[in-house]
Amino acid sequence: LQITGLIFGGVGMVGTLAATAMPQWRVSAYVDGNIVVFETIWEGLWMDCISQLGIRLQCKFYDSVLALPPPLEAFRALMCIAVGLSIASFLMAIVGVKYSQRSKEGPQGASIFLLAAGVAFLLTGTLVLIPVSWTGGSIVRDFYDPAVPVPLKRELGAALFVGWGSAALLLAAGAMYCHCWC
């Protein structure tokens, strides 16, 4: 169970880092009957990208941190904290697993590391789930809102699905380590 938790936590950690760096949080939607599409627009936490005809990709980092909308600033902060906490959780889990296998005192000494790793994985999964789900909810709400112009409608990007998968793995790893502690 500890090794499975370590694998889930490691994959969740990598997924959290990938979801944070990926620019595909919001992807341009093609709602009208327009079949000819020359541009695909990606919006992420750090940059916007435009792919023209699938050949040329141009990305631009956001110019000013102060000009960003407050939710985007909060999502950036939550994802950065989640990345740091996932790395710390993974390291605590490694120490807990190694210490529990070599401990001559029984499970008491290792339980502190396993419990800390479990709680940290649960907190990390929650931190990832908040911005990813909030962004997904706003995309769906705006997509079905008739007041939003068609060129501004977006669809769920790949980074959101990576984030949801990572959050699920991190929560599962946290549950496994908390179960090991019990």
Secondary structure, DSSP 8 states (H G I E B T S, - for coil): -HHHHHHHHHHHHHHHHHHHH-STTEEE---SS-----EEEEE-SSEEEEEETTTEEEEEE-S-STTS-HHHHHHHHHHHHHHHHHHHHHHHHHHHHHHHHH-SS-THHHHHHHHHHHHHHHHHHHHHHHHHHHHHHHHHHHHT-TTS-GGG-EEE-HHHHHHHHHHHHHHHHHHHHHHHH-
